[in-house]
Amino acid sequence: RSDIVYSQFSPIPSSKWHIDSVAQFDFSIADANSDYRVLVYLRHTERYPYQNMWLFVDDGLQRDTLEFYLADDRGQWLGDKKHGFIEMPVLLEENKHFPDTGAYRMTIQHAMRDTLLRGVTDVGLEIIRNGKE
């Protein structure tokens, strides 16, 4: 059984994500003995101009560059279509260990070449405590 520790979306104003705009997520870890699944979510419209996405993700412990695909080679969107947008979950880390309990901050910034990235409506973060199977 898995427990969601944190789940939050940060809206992108006017669906135009500026390269200097950093989505910030503040959360608490109560159990430093567990490992966690960390997922990044991207919500976008069909107006998003690219097949892929590059992100910088920083959790205060390490900074990662994440690339993932939003569409296949034929241009078909890979995420779930709902309510006028497409939601794509991306596994950032399967067994993330936080060294201590307490407050953490994770930031997410797009790493595309466009200064103003159109078609992105929200970026999200979900942290799930791995169950003890």
Disulfide bonds with the S-S distance in Angstrom:
none
